[in-house]
Amino acid sequence: MTARNFIIQQLKNISSLFPEMSFKYGVNPSTGTHLIQVRPLDAYTSNEAYLKAEDEFEHSFENNYKNEEILFVSIDSTFDIAQPEFEIIGTRITNTVDDSWLESFFDTNINDSIDPTTNYALAA
């Protein structure tokens, strides 16, 4: 398996564990270093479970591809992957808006205010 295929496979595995995260993979054309950009920044810097998974990924890569280099960078890094070879966009969106009022609104006897004799069907 090539280093590139190994990286893509590992990124898919990590993404399944951390679906809220995004990853961009590319190779630095001047050094040949494999670059992986990780987003969001707070997960990259403070998510202990992710950091452990990244560390295991990096050690596995280094053991299997001794003549290659890999570098994980954050979104605010000076390294940029202008033309990624592979990208995983996070699949989970966290709701940051407090919409708990909606739940309480719909839980209040809303059915009691509906007139059963009224036809609410829409004409096509």
C-alpha positions in Angstrom: 0.0 0.0 0.0 1.3 3.4 -0.9 1.8 6.1 1.8 -1.0 8.1 0.1 -3.5 5.3 0.2 -2.5 4.5 3.9 -3.2 8.2 4.8 -6.5 8.3 3.1 -7.6 5.0 4.7 -6.5 6.3 8.2 -8.3 9.7 7.6 -11.5 7.8 6.8 -11.2 5.8 10.0 -10.5 8.9 12.1 -13.3 10.8 10.5 -15.8 8.0 11.4 -14.7 8.5 15.1 -14.8 12.3 14.9 -17.5 13.2 12.3 -17.5 16.9 13.5 -14.0 17.3 12.2 -12.7 18.0 8.7 -9.4 16.9 7.1 -7.5 18.1 4.0 -4.6 16.0 2.7 -1.9 17.1 0.3 1.8 16.8 -0.4 4.2 19.7 -0.1 5.6 19.9 -3.7 9.0 21.2 -2.5 9.7 18.8 0.3 7.5 15.8 -0.4 6.1 16.0 3.1 2.5 14.6 3.5 0.4 17.4 5.0 -2.9 16.9 6.8 -4.8 20.0 7.8 -7.3 19.5 10.7 -10.3 21.6 11.5 -11.8 22.9 13.8 -8.9 24.4 15.7 -10.3 23.6 19.2 -10.5 19.9 18.4 -7.0 20.0 17.0 -5.6 21.6 20.2 -7.8 20.2 23.0 -9.8 17.1 22.1 -7.8 14.5 24.0 -9.5 11.5 22.2 -8.6 13.0 18.8 -5.1 13.8 19.9 -4.6 10.2 20.9 -5.9 8.9 17.6 -3.7 11.4 15.7 -0.7 10.2 17.7 -1.4 6.5 16.9 -1.9 7.4 13.2 1.4 9.2 13.1 3.3 6.4 14.8 1.8 3.8 12.5 2.7 5.9 9.5 6.3 6.4 10.7 6.7 2.7 11.4 5.4 1.7 7.9 6.9 4.5 5.8 10.3 5.2 7.3 11.5 7.3 4.4 8.5 9.6 4.3 7.4 12.5 6.5 3.9 13.4 7.7 2.8 16.7 9.3 -0.5 17.5 10.9 -1.3 21.2 10.9 -4.2 23.3 12.1 -6.3 25.7 10.1 -4.2 28.7 11.3 -0.9 27.1 10.3 1.5 28.8 7.9 1.3 25.6 5.8 -1.5 25.7 3.3 -2.9 22.9 1.2 -3.9 24.9 -1.9 -4.7 21.9 -4.0 -5.8 19.0 -1.7 -5.6 15.5 -3.1 -8.2 14.4 -0.6 -10.7 16.1 1.7 -13.2 15.0 4.3 -15.7 17.6 5.3 -17.2 17.0 8.8 -20.6 15.4 8.6 -22.0 16.4 11.9 -23.3 20.0 12.6 -23.5 21.2 16.1 -26.4 23.4 16.8 -25.2 26.5 18.6 -28.6 28.2 18.8 -30.7 27.7 21.9 -33.9 26.4 20.5 -35.2 24.7 23.6 -38.2 27.2 23.5 -39.4 25.4 20.4 -39.7 22.1 22.2 -41.7 23.7 25.1 -43.9 25.5 22.6 -44.9 22.3 20.8 -45.3 20.4 24.0 -48.0 22.7 25.2 -51.4 21.2 24.4 -51.3 22.5 20.9 -53.7 19.7 19.8 -56.4 21.2 22.1 -56.5 24.3 20.0 -57.2 22.5 16.7 -60.8 22.5 15.5 -61.5 18.8 14.4 -64.2 20.0 12.0 -61.8 22.1 10.0 -60.2 20.6 6.9 -56.5 21.7 6.7 -55.7 19.9 3.4 -54.0 22.0 0.8 -55.4 22.1 -2.7 -53.0 21.1 -5.4 
